[in-house]
Each structure stands twice: as C-alpha cells, then as structure tokens.
C-alpha cells in the first residue's frame, strides 16, 4: 500500500457513502486510516471530525479536510490518478444522471435508517413514504439502464451502484428480486477483489 500524507477517513463500516471512498482508495492503493464514528444518529460535530452536517465521510490529513463522498473521491482522483482510470471526472450526461439517481437513492436510505434509529414510527409519516417510493422508482430507473454498467470494466458508476445495492441488501431495506438485472450486477461487480474488500457482507455481526 502507498502511504499518502497520513490521511484519515471518518466513516462507519456500513456507510454506503463512505464505502464509495474506501473502494476508490483501494483501487488507488492508498493507505488510509479508517475512524469509526459509531452511531450516526447521534448529535455533535466533534463526533464527525468537525463536519457541521454531522455525517460521514470526512477525509482529514495535513492541510486537508473534505466532506462529501463525491468531493473526496474527486480529490483522490486528481491527486493520485492523473489518467482517471475510474472515469471519476466524466461529465457525460448518462454518467451524471446515474450518479445523481444513486446519490438520491442512498440519501433516501439514510432518512429511513435514521428515522428508525431515532425511534420514529416511520410507517405513520408521509415523509418516509416518499423516501420509500423514491428508492423504488430509482431501482426501476436503474434496472431499465442496466446495460450501461459493465462488471468487466470497473468505473465510478459500477462502484457507486454496488455500494448502493449492497447496502440495501445487507440491511434488508428492499427486496431486490423484482430487479434481476441489478441483482446480477451487484453480484458480478461485488465479486471484484478490490471492491470485495469493503463489502458489508464481510462483516459477521449484524448492523447496529
């Protein structure tokens, strides 16, 4: 592994947004220290390396402090992969739309999870109905565009997709059987040795 300025990533082992960064760091063979912040339903910016949004991931190093997974990944690509092998910096319309939908899906997951962890009866509030429907519609949209992902040619799109799908599968938030193409993609992409390293399925204990 290549040491890079003693960087630390504040995250949780199951965070799909954090996993995006971890998978990219593994592709770049970066030696990053991972700091588990624990329960992300808790309040206090100190817990999140000073992040006023009180979320993960946060990348910290010498003269370095970045929040937001996409910003962190873009920084790592600029610094450590001038060839942009993962096509992190793509501005193609399809890539931008796919990443926007995946980020939205993942954010909807977070709202549901934090609601449950906070003791909110989420089935009683329309706010959470919209989050659930957003996930369902996003999965339909992605299933219809499954051919745009290539497990044999890993890019940021494939990493992003498997992080979202594995998170859904591991936490059993959604039944993915109605989306066979996405299930196949999840298994094929997730079997890539570098991506497998950060898989939530490698964890024995169930999530907190």
N, C-alpha and C positions, 0 to 999 in steps of 0.2 A: 504494500500500500504506500502511496505517496503522501508524505506529510505536507500539509498546506496551512501554515500560519496558525496552527493550534486552534482550528475552528471548533465551535460547539453548536450543536443544534438542539434547541429546547423543543421537545416534542412529547408524544406518548407513543408507546409501541403499536397501538391500534389506530392512530390517527391516519386517515387516508390522505389528507393534505400533507402531513409530514412524510408519509411513505413515498409520495412523489419525489420529494427532495432526496430521501435516502436512496431510492433506486437510481436516480441520476448520479448521485455521489458514488455509488458502487460502480456504475459504468465508467466513471472518470477515475476510479481507483483512488479516491480521496480518503484520507484518514481523518474522520470527523468524530468528535466525542459526542455521544448522544445523552442528553439530560432528560430524564423522565419527569415531567412536571406533575404527574399524578392526575387527580380528578379535575377535568377541565370545566366542570360545573361550578367550581369554587371561584371566589372573587378575590381580587388583589393583584395589582400589576407586578408586584415583586415576584410573585409565583411564575410569571411569564416573561422573565428577563426584561422587565420594564415595558412590555408591549401594552399600550393603552387600550388595545382592543381585547386584551385578556384572552388571547388564543394562541394556538401554535400552527405552524412552526415559527421559530425565531432563530436566525443564524447570527452568531456572535463570534468576533475574532479581533485581532489587532486592527484598530481603525475600521472596524466592520460591525455593523448592526443593521440587520434587514428583517422585515416582517413580510408575510405573504409568500406562499409557496411558489407562485409563478415568478415573482420578483427574485426570489432566492435562486431558483433554477436558471433564470436568465443571467444572473450574475455569475454563477458557476460555469455556465456555458461560455460566457465572454472571457473568463479568466483562464479556464482550463481545457477548452476545446475549440480552438480557432476554426477548425473545419466544420463545426456544428454538425457532428455525425448524427445526433438525435433530432435534428431539424427543430431545435428549440425556438429559433428565431423566425420560423416560417410565418409569412404574412398572407399565405393563400387563404381565400375565403372559406374553403371547406375546413381547413385546419382551425381557423379562428372560431368558426361556428361549433365545431366538435368540442373544442376546449371550453367554450362558453357554456354549452349544454352540460358537459361533465362537471364543471365547477358549480353550476346551479344545482344539479342533482346532488352533489356532495354536500352543498350548503343546506339543502332540504333535509338530508340525512341528519346533519348536525342539529338542526332545530328539533327534530323528533327525539333524538337521543338526549339532548339537554333537557327537553321537556320532561321526559321520563325520569331522568336522574334528579330533577328538581321536585319530583313528586306531583307533577301536574297530570290530571286525568286527560290525556291528550285526545281521547275519543270523544270528549264532550265539547271540544272547541273547534270552530270552523277554520281557525288559523292553521291548525295542524292538518285538517282535511286538505287544504290547498297544498301543503308540503307533500303529503302522500300522493296526491294527484300529479304534482309536478314530477315526482320520481317515476310514476307510472308512464306519464307521457314522454318523459325523457328516454326511458328504456325503449318505448315503441319507436321513437325517432331514431335512436341508435341502432336498433335491430334492423330497421329499413336501410341503414347505411353500413351494414356490417362489412361489405366488400371493401370499404375504404380503410380497413385495418388489416395489417399483414404481420402475422406472428413470425414470419421468416425475415422480416426487415424492421427491426425494432426502432421506433422513433418515439418522440414525446407523446404522440397520440396513443400508441399501444400501452406505454407506461401509465398514462393518465386513465385509460379505460380499465386496465386490470386493477388499479388501486381503488377505483370506484366500485367495480363489481365484486372484488374480493371482500370489501368492507360490508357490502350488502349481504353477501353470502355468509360471512363469518358471524355477523350479528343477527342473522336471520330476520332482517327487516322486510324483505320482499322475496317472494317465490319467483325464481328466475326461469322456471320450467317453461313458461309461455314465450320465452325468448331464447330458443335453442341456438341461434347463431351467436348470440352474446355469450352463452354458456360455453360453447365450443371455443370461442376466442379467449375467454377467461382462462380456460384450462391450458390452451396452447401457449398463450403469452406467459401465463404464470409458471409454466414449466421451464422457462428460460433461466439458466443457472444464476445469472446476476439478479434477475427480478425475484427469484425464489428466495433469495437471502432475506428479503424484508417482508415475506409473506406472513399475514396474521395466522395462517394455518400451521406455521412452525411453532406457535405458542401452545403449550399444553393447558395452562389454566384458562378458564372462560373469562371474558372481559368483566371489568369492574362495573 
